[in-house]
Amino acid sequence: MTQRRLVALVDGHVQGVGFRWWARGEAVGLGLAGSAENLADGRVRVVAEGPEDALAELLRRLPSGPGRVKDVAREWAEPVGEKGFDTF
């Protein structure tokens, strides 16, 4: 199974509503490693690594997280060996 890295920038009202912890729960439940981080511009960056099908499912779920998601920009890359799932 092909391993990939997803970097998703989630825009909208997604800070202060538990979005990072929700994203962490979804990612861990899908067997993914990575992180979720609040950005200074109000977005949340979700980085996840794992099987392509699990990453696609996480990407499908991100718009339904807490708050009001307006947009999810995504970038695909080669994995770098993330372990666990952190929130910042």
Z-matrix of the N, CA and C atoms (Angstrom, degrees):
N
C 1 1.449
C 2 1.528 1 109.15
N 3 1.305 2 117.04 1 132.96
C 4 1.458 3 122.26 2 -176.93
C 5 1.526 4 111.30 3 -73.18
N 6 1.323 5 115.59 4 129.34
C 7 1.460 6 122.58 5 176.15
C 8 1.520 7 108.51 6 -94.59
N 9 1.341 8 116.44 7 139.21
C 10 1.474 9 121.54 8 -179.72
C 11 1.517 10 109.41 9 -139.04
N 12 1.315 11 114.35 10 173.30
C 13 1.468 12 122.62 11 175.77
C 14 1.519 13 107.32 12 -124.51
N 15 1.309 14 116.39 13 129.23
C 16 1.456 15 123.57 14 177.34
C 17 1.522 16 108.74 15 -112.69
N 18 1.325 17 116.14 16 130.44
C 19 1.461 18 121.74 17 170.20
C 20 1.524 19 105.46 18 -116.93
N 21 1.333 20 115.84 19 113.20
C 22 1.466 21 121.37 20 -178.82
C 23 1.521 22 108.86 21 -114.52
N 24 1.335 23 116.33 22 129.71
C 25 1.457 24 122.46 23 175.64
C 26 1.522 25 107.22 24 -106.12
N 27 1.330 26 115.22 25 112.49
C 28 1.462 27 121.55 26 -174.48
C 29 1.518 28 108.55 27 -99.31
N 30 1.333 29 116.09 28 119.94
C 31 1.456 30 122.99 29 -176.60
C 32 1.520 31 109.86 30 -108.31
N 33 1.311 32 115.49 31 148.89
C 34 1.464 33 121.97 32 178.71
C 35 1.519 34 108.84 33 133.29
N 36 1.328 35 116.14 34 -156.31
C 37 1.469 36 120.61 35 175.68
C 38 1.525 37 106.50 36 -91.37
N 39 1.348 38 116.05 37 84.85
C 40 1.468 39 121.13 38 -173.28
C 41 1.531 40 112.98 39 -124.44
N 42 1.311 41 118.00 40 2.68
C 43 1.463 42 120.49 41 175.11
C 44 1.517 43 109.37 42 -106.32
N 45 1.335 44 115.80 43 141.65
C 46 1.462 45 120.76 44 179.82
C 47 1.516 46 113.50 45 80.30
N 48 1.328 47 117.29 46 13.48
C 49 1.471 48 121.06 47 -178.47
C 50 1.532 49 111.83 48 -125.87
N 51 1.338 50 117.65 49 9.11
C 52 1.460 51 121.17 50 179.81
C 53 1.521 52 114.59 51 83.71
N 54 1.326 53 117.05 52 15.67
C 55 1.458 54 119.66 53 -175.67
C 56 1.529 55 112.12 54 -63.73
N 57 1.331 56 117.88 55 -43.07
C 58 1.469 57 119.96 56 -178.56
C 59 1.522 58 111.55 57 -60.73
N 60 1.322 59 116.69 58 -44.09
C 61 1.470 60 119.94 59 -179.60
C 62 1.513 61 111.21 60 -69.17
N 63 1.335 62 116.77 61 -36.48
C 64 1.469 63 119.97 62 175.46
C 65 1.533 64 109.90 63 -63.02
N 66 1.342 65 116.95 64 -46.28
C 67 1.465 66 121.34 65 179.69
C 68 1.527 67 110.12 66 -61.20
N 69 1.327 68 117.06 67 -40.43
C 70 1.459 69 120.70 68 177.70
C 71 1.527 70 110.10 69 -59.46
N 72 1.320 71 117.12 70 -47.43
C 73 1.464 72 121.13 71 179.85
C 74 1.522 73 112.57 72 -60.32
N 75 1.326 74 116.19 73 -42.28
C 76 1.464 75 120.23 74 178.83
C 77 1.529 76 110.46 75 -64.38
N 78 1.337 77 116.25 76 -45.53
C 79 1.463 78 120.83 77 -177.73
C 80 1.526 79 111.25 78 -64.88
N 81 1.324 80 116.82 79 -47.16
C 82 1.465 81 120.35 80 -179.71
C 83 1.529 82 110.07 81 -62.53
N 84 1.320 83 116.88 82 -39.93
C 85 1.455 84 120.87 83 177.31
C 86 1.520 85 113.07 84 -61.76
N 87 1.316 86 116.72 85 -26.94
C 88 1.463 87 122.19 86 178.13
C 89 1.531 88 112.15 87 -91.69
N 90 1.339 89 116.64 88 1.75
C 91 1.455 90 120.61 89 178.95
C 92 1.519 91 114.55 90 79.09
N 93 1.324 92 116.99 91 25.01
C 94 1.466 93 121.56 92 -177.19
C 95 1.531 94 111.33 93 -99.75
N 96 1.311 95 116.74 94 155.89
C 97 1.461 96 123.86 95 175.17
C 98 1.518 97 108.05 96 -115.46
N 99 1.347 98 116.91 97 155.60
C 100 1.458 99 119.25 98 177.55
C 101 1.506 100 112.85 99 153.52
N 102 1.353 101 115.62 100 -139.34
C 103 1.461 102 120.49 101 -176.98
C 104 1.527 103 110.42 102 -162.00
N 105 1.328 104 114.64 103 161.99
C 106 1.464 105 122.45 104 172.05
C 107 1.522 106 106.57 105 -133.10
N 108 1.319 107 115.92 106 131.90
C 109 1.456 108 120.87 107 -171.31
C 110 1.517 109 111.36 108 -140.70
N 111 1.340 110 116.45 109 134.36
C 112 1.459 111 121.18 110 171.77
C 113 1.519 112 109.01 111 -73.01
N 114 1.322 113 116.87 112 135.59
C 115 1.458 114 122.39 113 175.59
C 116 1.517 115 109.79 114 -103.67
N 117 1.315 116 116.49 115 155.54
C 118 1.465 117 121.88 116 -177.65
C 119 1.529 118 112.81 117 -61.07
N 120 1.334 119 117.62 118 -25.33
C 121 1.467 120 120.76 119 -178.01
C 122 1.528 121 113.58 120 -87.17
N 123 1.339 122 117.67 121 7.49
C 124 1.460 123 121.24 122 176.75
C 125 1.517 124 114.68 123 96.61
N 126 1.318 125 117.51 124 -8.76
C 127 1.463 126 120.54 125 178.34
C 128 1.527 127 110.24 126 -86.07
N 129 1.330 128 115.05 127 167.24
C 130 1.462 129 122.04 128 172.09
C 131 1.524 130 107.04 129 -117.45
N 132 1.344 131 115.39 130 130.43
C 133 1.462 132 120.34 131 175.62
C 134 1.521 133 107.64 132 -99.12
N 135 1.338 134 115.08 133 123.67
C 136 1.460 135 121.53 134 176.49
C 137 1.524 136 106.90 135 -111.94
N 138 1.325 137 115.87 136 120.94
C 139 1.461 138 122.45 137 176.95
C 140 1.522 139 106.39 138 -112.72
N 141 1.327 140 116.58 139 128.03
C 142 1.460 141 119.87 140 -179.49
C 143 1.517 142 109.93 141 -141.80
N 144 1.326 143 114.94 142 144.15
C 145 1.460 144 121.54 143 176.93
C 146 1.516 145 109.51 144 -128.78
N 147 1.329 146 114.37 145 144.40
C 148 1.452 147 120.32 146 177.77
C 149 1.511 148 110.72 147 156.90
N 150 1.330 149 116.12 148 -161.99
C 151 1.463 150 120.35 149 -179.60
C 152 1.530 151 111.72 150 -63.25
N 153 1.324 152 116.01 151 142.29
C 154 1.467 153 121.17 152 -177.92
C 155 1.521 154 113.18 153 -54.25
N 156 1.328 155 117.73 154 -40.75
C 157 1.462 156 119.12 155 -177.47
C 158 1.529 157 111.67 156 -66.55
N 159 1.330 158 117.95 157 -36.95
C 160 1.456 159 121.07 158 177.54
C 161 1.535 160 110.76 159 -69.36
N 162 1.321 161 117.04 160 -38.07
C 163 1.464 162 120.55 161 177.04
C 164 1.522 163 111.05 162 -64.95
N 165 1.325 164 116.85 163 -40.76
C 166 1.469 165 120.82 164 177.94
C 167 1.525 166 110.08 165 -62.59
N 168 1.329 167 117.09 166 -38.08
C 169 1.467 168 120.41 167 178.65
C 170 1.529 169 110.46 168 -67.75
N 171 1.324 170 117.94 169 -42.22
C 172 1.465 171 120.20 170 176.40
C 173 1.521 172 110.19 171 -59.94
N 174 1.311 173 117.24 172 -44.76
C 175 1.458 174 121.54 173 179.22
C 176 1.523 175 110.78 174 -60.67
N 177 1.305 176 117.77 175 -38.01
C 178 1.463 177 122.08 176 177.72
C 179 1.529 178 110.97 177 -65.52
N 180 1.331 179 116.97 178 -35.46
C 181 1.462 180 121.44 179 -176.73
C 182 1.525 181 113.95 180 -81.09
N 183 1.323 182 119.17 181 -27.28
C 184 1.463 183 121.54 182 -173.33
C 185 1.531 184 114.18 183 -52.20
N 186 1.331 185 120.55 184 -41.50
C 187 1.469 186 119.01 185 -179.47
C 188 1.532 187 114.41 186 -64.12
N 189 1.334 188 118.22 187 -15.70
C 190 1.461 189 120.01 188 -178.22
C 191 1.522 190 112.77 189 -98.57
N 192 1.332 191 117.52 190 10.65
C 193 1.460 192 120.94 191 179.42
C 194 1.515 193 112.03 192 -70.56
N 195 1.334 194 116.69 193 176.19
C 196 1.464 195 120.72 194 -179.37
C 197 1.530 196 111.83 195 -62.85
N 198 1.311 197 115.79 196 153.80
C 199 1.460 198 121.27 197 -177.95
C 200 1.519 199 110.02 198 90.45
N 201 1.327 200 115.45 199 -153.46
C 202 1.467 201 121.23 200 178.42
C 203 1.523 202 107.91 201 -127.97
N 204 1.309 203 115.92 202 105.64
C 205 1.465 204 120.74 203 179.52
C 206 1.518 205 108.44 204 -86.66
N 207 1.336 206 116.16 205 124.09
C 208 1.469 207 121.14 206 177.13
C 209 1.520 208 111.54 207 -94.35
N 210 1.331 209 116.74 208 -36.04
C 211 1.460 210 119.95 209 -174.51
C 212 1.526 211 109.59 210 -158.00
N 213 1.326 212 115.56 211 149.46
C 214 1.458 213 121.64 212 173.24
C 215 1.531 214 107.32 213 -128.66
N 216 1.330 215 116.11 214 106.55
C 217 1.472 216 120.86 215 174.98
C 218 1.519 217 106.81 216 -87.54
N 219 1.330 218 116.79 217 144.48
C 220 1.467 219 119.05 218 -176.76
C 221 1.521 220 111.43 219 -136.53
N 222 1.308 221 113.19 220 151.35
C 223 1.461 222 121.39 221 176.31
C 224 1.529 223 106.89 222 -139.52
N 225 1.315 224 116.24 223 137.12
C 226 1.460 225 122.23 224 179.20
C 227 1.516 226 109.01 225 -105.75
N 228 1.322 227 116.62 226 143.76
C 229 1.460 228 121.58 227 -179.89
C 230 1.521 229 109.77 228 -151.18
N 231 1.313 230 114.72 229 174.24
C 232 1.462 231 120.53 230 174.91
C 233 1.527 232 108.62 231 -76.31
N 234 1.324 233 118.92 232 141.99
C 235 1.463 234 121.21 233 179.92
C 236 1.529 235 111.72 234 -65.23
N 237 1.338 236 115.18 235 151.75
C 238 1.460 237 120.66 236 178.73
C 239 1.531 238 112.11 237 -115.15
N 240 1.321 239 117.14 238 2.22
C 241 1.457 240 120.56 239 176.99
C 242 1.520 241 115.21 240 95.26
N 243 1.325 242 117.40 241 36.06
C 244 1.461 243 121.45 242 176.97
C 245 1.535 244 109.70 243 -56.13
N 246 1.329 245 116.32 244 144.56
C 247 1.465 246 123.31 245 175.75
C 248 1.513 247 107.79 246 -128.81
N 249 1.336 248 117.26 247 136.50
C 250 1.456 249 120.51 248 179.63
C 251 1.519 250 111.15 249 69.23
N 252 1.336 251 115.98 250 -169.32
C 253 1.464 252 120.36 251 177.33
C 254 1.517 253 108.08 252 -144.44
N 255 1.340 254 117.05 253 115.91
C 256 1.462 255 124.15 254 -176.85
C 257 1.515 256 111.08 255 -103.95
N 258 1.328 257 115.63 256 155.99
C 259 1.470 258 120.99 257 170.20
C 260 1.526 259 107.75 258 -124.18
N 261 1.314 260 115.65 259 138.42
C 262 1.463 261 122.37 260 -179.77
C 263 1.505 262 109.74 261 -123.62
